[in-house]
Amino acid sequence: MDDVVTVLSVDDHKMTALGYKYILEDAVFDGYSVRVEVANGYLEGEKRIKDAEGTKRYNIVLLDIQLFPAEAKDPRTGQDLGKLARKLIPESKVVFMSSFSDSFRINSICQAVNPDGYLVKSEIDELSLIDMVKTVITAPPYYTHLALVAVRKNMSQTFKVDEYDQAILYQLSIGRKTKDMTSVIPLSQATIDNRKRALKHNFGVQDKNDLALIEEARIRGFI
């Protein structure tokens, strides 16, 4: 192992990422120290990952899920950066941290990225951050309690939220009608309608309108 473990922390709240930096850089590890680089938001994180392609610059990439303000109406999330990291810097460990603990959301991330860890922000403290680095470097994965509960809960569920479902939810959130989605989502209108009905059923809003589905999807961290 290198004497220095380098972490890239990507968060849309710079002070939050700086807090992680100060904790980890001040901590004492056995045989190595930790250096944290901070990227503020999606675009800066994307640039850092692209610049690191073909190198071993980052041992851990630490990603928030929501990296654009709601008013930006940009569908890209930390999940997209996680997929990019897997492609361009595959030797780096990918860890997510988010306020979202919904089992459907966490499962969609696990399916898309197969992360080396997931931390629910309400459970993050100095000890959990340090334990995360120790575990991810030596024997991943690392999950905080609520994340682990969500993963276990999802083992008994057959319903999954995939990238097409997420695209449907996003298009609804920006006001696009279902009949117009076929121009941006490679599915038939009948398939999109069926998926929307399934989302409403599994999110518990089957008897409500699309606005209720959008709000529930926002609460669960999909938009």
Secondary structure, DSSP 8 states (H G I E B T S, - for coil): --SEEEEEEEESSHHHHHHHHHHHHHS--SS-EEEEEEEESHHHHHHHHHHTTTS---SEEEEES--S-GGG-----HHHHHHHHHHH-TTSEEEEEES---HHHHHHHHHHH--SEEEEGGG--HHHHHHHHHHHHHS--EE-HHHHHHHHHHTT------HHHHHHHHHHHTT--GGGGGGTSSS-HHHHHHHHHHHHHHTT-TTS-HHHHHHHHHHTT--
